[in-house]
Amino acid sequence: MSPVEQETDSLSSLEHRIQQAVQLVARLRAEKEAALEEAAVARTEVARLTEQVRTLESERKQVRHRIEKLLGQIDQLSEA
């Protein structure tokens, strides 16, 4: 193989490796964007579920208070 052919092969090889690197970078950027979007959706869902838990805990506390009040009234009827 002549020096010119070797140089051409080396250049072709380098070009191919650079193209692969560019494709890899593009794919990784797309994956990163998808992951960031997925994380944002997950954070929104966590916030929604956290608020739902707070609401349910508040409702449970109110129901417990009402039941305790009713039980107190039943106790008063039993004593009378």
Secondary structure as the mmCIF struct_conf table of DSSP 4:
data_model
#
loop_
_struct_conf.conf_type_id
_struct_conf.id
_struct_conf.beg_label_comp_id
_struct_conf.beg_label_asym_id
_struct_conf.beg_label_seq_id
_struct_conf.end_label_comp_id
_struct_conf.end_label_asym_id
_struct_conf.end_label_seq_id
HELX_RH_AL_P HELX_RH_AL_P1 PRO A 3 GLU A 79
#
